[in-house]
């Protein structure tokens, strides 16, 4: 399914006849009552590489739980940290022109995205977006999850090619692929 700029979720065939503008592709439908929202949609385009934080030595209040679906809360924590800025979170917040509250996915949310990439990449392309890369030098994206025990200096990168994780200094610039929680 496709998420449109007006907040409507349409099947691919309905979208093709709608005249609406796509913003994201649905990659997960939520069946867990404890998890917020009805599902997740991935933004159609990569963001330019940004740093997780503009300085080291500050715990930014995100979760270090690699099993939590808490990207939205993590992105807010990054944005609100006063001791250091998060160029990544600031760039994601700037996307809100369509009223969609996009955020940086957690490791657990990236795992769901990785599992669905073969199904959603053709839909992303059909909508004019950037498919999730499978080339080793183009596949690394920031998550909003800090590394347990190293929260002041490292966060997790996630590979859309292999599903691997890599702990990385937060001041390095890497791509971000925002996601959106669908609440209908």
C-alpha positions as CSV (number, residue, x, y, z in Angstrom):
1,X,0.0,0.0,0.0
2,X,1.0,3.6,-0.5
3,X,0.8,6.5,2.0
4,X,-0.2,9.7,0.2
5,X,0.6,13.3,1.3
6,X,-3.0,13.8,2.5
7,X,-2.6,10.9,4.9
8,X,-4.7,8.4,3.0
9,X,-3.4,4.8,2.5
10,X,-4.3,3.3,-0.8
11,X,-3.6,0.0,-2.5
12,X,-1.2,0.3,-5.5
13,X,-4.0,-0.1,-8.0
14,X,-6.2,2.5,-6.3
15,X,-3.2,4.9,-6.1
16,X,-2.5,4.6,-9.8
17,X,-6.0,6.0,-10.5
18,X,-6.2,8.5,-7.7
19,X,-4.2,11.4,-8.9
20,X,-2.7,11.7,-5.3
21,X,0.9,12.3,-4.4
22,X,2.8,9.5,-2.7
23,X,5.1,10.1,0.3
24,X,5.8,6.6,1.6
25,X,5.2,2.9,1.1
26,X,3.7,0.7,3.8
27,X,6.2,-2.0,4.8
28,X,4.6,-3.4,8.0
29,X,1.1,-3.9,9.4
30,X,1.0,-4.0,13.1
31,X,-0.7,-6.9,14.8
32,X,0.6,-6.3,18.3
33,X,-1.7,-4.4,20.6
34,X,1.3,-3.2,22.7
35,X,2.9,-1.4,19.7
36,X,1.8,2.1,18.8
37,X,0.0,2.6,15.5
38,X,-1.5,0.4,12.8
39,X,1.8,0.0,10.9
40,X,4.8,1.6,9.4
41,X,5.5,3.3,6.0
42,X,9.0,4.1,4.7
43,X,9.7,7.5,3.2
44,X,10.3,7.4,-0.6
45,X,13.7,9.1,-0.6
46,X,17.0,8.9,1.2
47,X,18.0,12.0,3.2
48,X,21.4,13.4,2.6
49,X,24.0,12.1,5.1
50,X,23.8,13.7,8.5
51,X,25.5,13.1,11.8
52,X,23.6,11.4,14.7
53,X,25.1,14.2,17.0
54,X,27.3,17.2,16.4
55,X,29.5,16.3,19.4
56,X,30.4,13.3,21.5
57,X,30.2,12.7,25.2
58,X,26.5,13.3,25.6
59,X,23.9,10.6,26.3
60,X,21.0,11.8,24.2
61,X,18.2,9.9,25.9
62,X,17.4,7.4,23.2
63,X,16.9,3.7,23.9
64,X,19.7,1.3,23.6
65,X,17.2,-1.6,23.3
66,X,17.7,-3.2,19.9
67,X,14.3,-5.0,20.1
68,X,12.2,-1.9,20.9
69,X,10.0,-0.3,18.2
70,X,10.7,3.2,19.6
71,X,12.1,5.2,16.8
72,X,9.5,8.0,17.2
73,X,10.4,8.4,20.9
74,X,14.1,8.2,20.2
75,X,13.9,10.9,17.5
76,X,12.1,13.3,19.8
77,X,14.7,12.6,22.5
78,X,17.5,13.4,20.0
79,X,15.7,16.6,18.9
80,X,15.1,17.8,22.5
81,X,18.6,17.2,23.9
82,X,20.1,20.6,24.8
83,X,23.7,19.6,25.4
84,X,24.3,18.6,21.8
85,X,22.4,18.9,18.5
86,X,21.3,16.1,16.3
87,X,21.6,17.2,12.6
88,X,19.9,13.9,11.7
89,X,16.8,14.6,13.9
90,X,16.6,18.2,12.8
91,X,16.6,17.1,9.1
92,X,13.8,14.6,9.8
93,X,11.7,17.2,11.7
94,X,12.0,19.5,8.6
95,X,10.1,16.9,6.6
96,X,6.9,17.5,8.4
97,X,5.6,19.9,5.7
98,X,2.9,17.3,4.8
99,X,1.8,16.8,8.4
100,X,3.3,13.4,8.6
101,X,5.4,12.8,11.7
102,X,8.4,11.1,10.1
103,X,11.2,9.8,12.4
104,X,14.4,7.9,12.4
105,X,13.6,4.1,12.8
106,X,15.0,2.1,15.7
107,X,17.1,-1.1,15.0
108,X,13.9,-3.2,15.5
109,X,12.0,-1.1,12.9
110,X,14.9,-1.3,10.5
111,X,14.8,-5.1,10.8
112,X,11.1,-5.0,9.7
113,X,12.1,-2.7,6.8
114,X,15.0,-5.0,5.8
115,X,12.7,-8.1,5.7
116,X,10.2,-6.3,3.4
117,X,12.7,-4.6,1.0
118,X,12.2,-7.1,-1.8
119,X,8.5,-6.5,-1.8
120,X,8.5,-2.7,-1.3
121,X,11.4,-1.7,-3.6
122,X,9.4,-2.1,-6.8
123,X,6.6,0.0,-5.3
124,X,9.0,2.7,-4.1
125,X,10.4,2.8,-7.7
126,X,6.9,3.0,-9.2
127,X,6.3,6.1,-7.0
128,X,9.5,7.7,-8.1
129,X,11.4,7.1,-4.9
130,X,14.9,5.7,-4.1
131,X,14.8,1.9,-3.7
132,X,16.6,0.6,-0.6
133,X,20.1,-0.2,-1.8
134,X,21.6,-3.7,-1.8
135,X,25.2,-2.5,-2.8
136,X,27.7,-2.8,0.1
137,X,28.9,0.8,-0.3
138,X,25.4,2.4,-0.4
139,X,23.4,0.4,2.1
140,X,24.3,1.8,5.6
141,X,21.6,3.9,7.4
142,X,21.5,5.5,10.8
143,X,19.0,4.0,13.3
144,X,17.8,6.0,16.3
145,X,19.2,3.4,18.7
146,X,22.3,4.1,20.8
147,X,24.8,1.4,21.6
148,X,24.3,-0.1,25.1
149,X,27.2,0.9,27.4
150,X,28.5,3.5,24.9
151,X,25.5,5.8,24.6
152,X,27.6,8.9,24.8
153,X,29.7,8.1,21.7
154,X,28.1,5.4,19.5
155,X,24.8,4.5,17.8
156,X,23.8,1.7,15.4
157,X,24.1,1.8,11.7
158,X,22.0,-0.8,9.8
159,X,22.6,-2.4,6.4
160,X,19.8,-2.8,3.9
161,X,22.0,-5.1,1.9
162,X,22.7,-7.7,4.6
163,X,20.7,-6.9,7.8
164,X,24.0,-6.3,9.7
165,X,24.4,-3.8,12.4
166,X,27.6,-1.7,13.0
167,X,28.3,0.5,16.0
168,X,29.5,3.9,14.8
169,X,30.7,7.2,16.3
170,X,27.7,9.5,16.4
171,X,29.6,12.4,14.7
172,X,29.9,10.5,11.4
173,X,27.6,11.5,8.6
174,X,25.4,8.6,7.2
175,X,22.2,8.4,5.3
176,X,18.8,8.3,7.0
177,X,15.6,6.7,5.6
178,X,12.7,8.1,7.7
179,X,9.6,6.1,8.5
180,X,6.1,7.1,9.5
181,X,3.7,5.4,11.9
182,X,0.3,4.9,10.4
183,X,-2.6,5.8,12.7
184,X,-6.0,5.2,11.1
